Amino acid sequence: MAALLHEPGDLLVVTGLGAPSYDAAAAGDRTLNFYLWGAMGGAAMTGLGLALAQPDRRVLVLTGDGEMLMGIGSLATIAVAGAPNLAIVVLDNGRYGETGAQHSHTAQGTDLAAVASACGWRCTATAFTNAEVKALRPRLLSEPLFAVIRISPAESPRALPPRDGAHLADRFRRALGVAPP
């Protein structure tokens, strides 16, 4: 995560439930990070909505394999929408981390990059090493890319970002220069 979010500039980051939010916060909490709490399966579609609403801004969605599997239909919708300013990264540890670390379908052979490709994503990638992650970063910042990063299922210490949904929405709107409702 530190390699992905190194010097993010004005990158808009949407994180999925659990480890993607914890890891993004550990890499550096910022007002342009929008952490989703309690929206399992919704990070990719939230990222699409943001990319369509902010077409001059780059949007990066960071989610996990469990959440992406729960929102799998979004891959086709996002591919059809074709937002050129949106990239999605799936941190794939082969586990449903928030519910007890049961094996996810990716641990049983489901290839999310292949699924995304079949849904119409033109650019997909899978990374297994830190060097491959670093090589992906420029692409994530410049093209509509769906990337899977295979990570260890080992538990790491967690850094919890703010959990107050109203606070997060308000600070994100302010960072975008959009008046709160």
N, C-alpha and C positions, 0 to 999 in steps of 0.2 A: 504494500500500500504506500509506503514511503516513496518508493520509486515512481509510482503512478502519480502521486500528488505532490511531487517535488516542484516547488515554484509554480503553483497553479494559476497565478495571475487572476484574471477575471473569469476563470472557468466556473461554470455552475455545476455543482455536484449533488446528485440525488442518491441517497444510500438506502438500501433495503434493510429490513428488520434484522437485528442481531449483529453478528460479527462484522459485516460491511460497515455498519454505523460505528461500532466500537473502534475498528481499525482506522477508519477515516478520521475520527476524533483524535486518536493517538498520533496520527500523522500531522495533525494540526487543526483544531477546531477553528472554523471561520464562518463569517456571516453568510457566505455564498455556498455553504454546505446545507443541504436540506435533508435532515434525518427523518426517515419514516418509522414511526413507532406504531405497531398494531395495524399495519397495512400489508399483511402478508400477500405476496403476489402482485402488489401494485407499483413497485418501483419503476419498472420499465414503462408502464403506461403514464405514470406521473412524469417521467423524463420526456416522453413523447409530447405530452401536453405543454410542458415547459419549453421544449425545443420549437414547437409551433408558435407559441406565444412570444418567444424571444428569438426570432430568426437570425438576429445579428450576433447572438451569443452562442458560445460552444457549451454543450451540455454533455456531461458524463454521468451515466448511471452505474453505480457499483452495487451489485446484488450477489446473492448466493445461489447455489444450484437448487436448493430446496425451494426457495422463493420463485426462481425462474420456472421450475417445474410446475408450481402451482398457478403461474400466470402464463403457461406455454402458448395459449392462443394469442397473446399479445405480440408474439414474434411475427406472425403473419400481418397483423394490423400495422405494426410499426414498419415492416418492409414495404407494404403498400403505400403508406404515408410518405415514405422516402425523405424524411427530414435530413438534409445534408449536414446539419450541425449537431447530430446526435450520435453518440457512441455508447455501447453497453459493454460492461465487463462483468462476467460471472466468475466469482471466486468459488471454485468447485473443489470441495473437500470430500465429496461423496457421502455427505451426512446431512441429516436434518438437525442442525445444531441447536435450535431453540426448543426442541421437543424431546431431547434425550440422546441425540447422536445416533439415531437409527440410520441404517444405510439408505441413501437416496437411490433413485433409478440410475444416476450416473455411476454409482459404484457397481451397478449390475450391467453396465454396457451402453447406456443411453449417451449419445454424443451430442451435446447441446449445440456445438458449432455446426454439425451436420444437419440438425433439426432446423437451425436458423437459416442455413443455406437452402434447405428444401422449402422454407417459408418465403423465400425470395430475397434474403439478404445477399447482396453481391460480394461483400467483403467480410470474411470471417477468418478467425485465427485461433490457435490454441498455443499457449505457452506453458512450459514445464519448468523453466529455470529463471533465475533472476536476470540473467543476460537476455533471455527472450522477452521478459517483461519490459526491461529497459528499451529493447528494440521496438516494442509495440507502442510505447508512449507517444512518439511523434505521429503515428497513424491515428491514435485515439484523439489527438488534438487537431486533426486535419481532415478526416474522412468519416463517413458513416460506417462504422465498424462494429461488428459483434465479436467479442473476444472472450474466450474461456481461459482462465488461469487455473491450472491444477495446483492445489495447495495441500499441505499435510492436514490430516484430520486431528492432529494433536492440538490440545487446548493451549491457548496463550493467555497471558495476563490481559485483562480488559481495561480500556479507558472508556468510561461512559460519557457520552455527550449529553447536553441538556435533554431532559425527557418531557418537558412541558410543551405539548403540541401547539398551543396558542402562542407561546413565546417564540417557538421556532418559526412558525408561519409569519408572525409579525416581523421578526428580525430579518427573515429572508426577503419579505416584501420590501422592507426598508432598504436592504442592500441592493435590490433591483431598482430602487427609486419608484416603487409602486406604493401608492397610499393605502394604508390598511382600510378595510371596509368599515 
